[in-house]
Amino acid sequence: MKKTFLLSTIFFVILFTHNVVLGEDFNRVGLIDLQRCLKESKEGQKISQILRKKKDDLQMRLNKSQKGLLELRKELDKQAMMLSMDAQEDKKRAIERKTRELEYLYKDLNEEMVRAQEKEKKRIFKELGKIIEKIGSEGNYALIMEKRAGGVLYRSKSIDITDQVIKEYDQVKEANK
């Protein structure tokens, strides 16, 4: 017991003197909201508009398919009394096939949209990572964490560097144009 206490005391003394000797300040911590960077940066807003347009285009394709399916169903309802049982079964199979095609189309379009969003997010986060590294090294930060990361239960507004990151990111993107 005494040996453990002695070892832990020596460890903390060494750790404390090591930091003092090196002049490191481990109290400098930053917090960033990456989702806010995505929403509020000019590049994030531009990408959001592009993705919204893509979603609208995909939705139009889906609506066109749905409209075709509804027309088939209406046609079957109108002609049900005049069609033979075989013809009715053929129409029902066609409707079922169209329904499955619509489901597959919906799934494919949804996956395509998710892939496009993830690709753009990944690209922007990579670019933001470089900005955050630069701010971290120039500002002598010991740690910069994502606000939504697990474990952050409280934060002071004074350590939030999101606005600074957005500003620098917009400046970098403007300079690269």
Backbone hydrogen bonds, N-H to C=O, Kabsch-Sander energy under -0.5 kcal/mol:
donor,donor_aa,acceptor,acceptor_aa,energy
5,F,1,M,-2.2
6,L,2,K,-2.6
7,L,3,K,-2.4
8,S,4,T,-2.6
9,T,5,F,-2.3
10,I,6,L,-2.4
11,F,7,L,-2.4
12,F,8,S,-2.3
13,V,9,T,-2.2
14,I,10,I,-2.6
15,L,11,F,-2.7
16,F,12,F,-2.7
17,T,13,V,-2.8
18,H,14,I,-2.5
19,N,15,L,-1.9
20,V,16,F,-2.1
21,V,17,T,-2.8
22,L,18,H,-2.1
23,G,19,N,-0.9
24,E,19,N,-1.7
26,F,24,E,-0.7
28,R,25,D,-1.0
29,V,27,N,-1.0
30,G,143,L,-2.9
31,L,159,I,-2.6
32,I,145,M,-2.5
34,L,32,I,-0.8
37,C,33,D,-1.8
38,L,34,L,-2.2
39,K,35,Q,-2.1
40,E,36,R,-3.0
41,S,37,C,-1.9
45,Q,41,S,-2.4
46,K,42,K,-2.3
47,I,43,E,-2.6
48,S,44,G,-2.2
49,Q,45,Q,-2.0
50,I,46,K,-2.1
51,L,47,I,-2.8
52,R,48,S,-2.2
53,K,49,Q,-2.2
54,K,50,I,-2.2
55,K,51,L,-2.6
56,D,52,R,-2.3
57,D,53,K,-2.4
58,L,54,K,-2.5
59,Q,55,K,-2.6
60,M,56,D,-2.1
61,R,57,D,-1.8
62,L,58,L,-2.1
63,N,59,Q,-2.9
64,K,60,M,-2.2
65,S,61,R,-1.7
66,Q,62,L,-2.5
67,K,63,N,-2.5
68,G,64,K,-1.9
69,L,65,S,-2.0
70,L,66,Q,-2.5
71,E,67,K,-2.2
72,L,68,G,-1.8
73,R,69,L,-2.2
74,K,70,L,-2.5
75,E,71,E,-2.5
76,L,72,L,-2.2
77,D,73,R,-2.4
78,K,74,K,-2.5
79,Q,75,E,-2.3
80,A,76,L,-1.1
82,M,79,Q,-0.8
83,L,79,Q,-1.9
88,Q,84,S,-2.5
89,E,85,M,-2.4
90,D,86,D,-2.4
91,K,87,A,-2.3
92,K,88,Q,-2.5
93,R,89,E,-2.6
94,A,90,D,-2.2
95,I,91,K,-2.4
96,E,92,K,-2.6
97,R,93,R,-2.6
98,K,94,A,-2.5
99,T,95,I,-2.4
100,R,96,E,-2.4
101,E,97,R,-2.6
102,L,98,K,-2.4
103,E,99,T,-2.3
104,Y,100,R,-2.7
105,L,101,E,-2.7
106,Y,102,L,-2.7
107,K,103,E,-2.5
108,D,104,Y,-2.9
109,L,105,L,-3.0
110,N,106,Y,-2.4
111,E,107,K,-2.5
112,E,108,D,-2.5
113,M,109,L,-2.2
114,V,110,N,-2.3
115,R,111,E,-2.7
116,A,112,E,-2.2
117,Q,113,M,-2.4
118,E,114,V,-2.7
119,K,115,R,-2.5
120,E,116,A,-2.1
121,K,117,Q,-2.7
122,K,118,E,-2.7
123,R,119,K,-2.0
124,I,120,E,-2.6
125,F,121,K,-3.2
126,K,122,K,-2.0
127,E,123,R,-2.1
128,L,124,I,-3.0
129,G,125,F,-2.2
130,K,126,K,-1.3
131,I,127,E,-1.5
132,I,128,L,-3.0
133,E,129,G,-2.5
134,K,130,K,-2.2
135,I,131,I,-2.7
136,G,132,I,-2.8
137,S,133,E,-2.6
138,E,134,K,-2.7
139,G,135,I,-2.4
140,N,137,S,-0.7
141,Y,136,G,-2.6
142,A,28,R,-2.7
143,L,28,R,-1.2
145,M,30,G,-2.6
147,K,32,I,-3.9
149,A,146,E,-1.5
152,V,149,A,-1.4
153,L,151,G,-1.1
159,I,156,S,-1.5
160,D,157,K,-1.3
161,I,31,L,-2.8
161,I,159,I,-0.6
165,V,161,I,-2.3
166,I,162,T,-2.7
167,K,163,D,-2.5
168,E,164,Q,-2.4
169,Y,165,V,-2.7
170,D,166,I,-2.7
171,Q,167,K,-2.1
172,V,168,E,-2.5
173,K,169,Y,-2.6
174,E,170,D,-2.3
175,A,171,Q,-2.3
176,N,172,V,-1.6
177,K,173,K,-0.5
177,K,174,E,-0.9
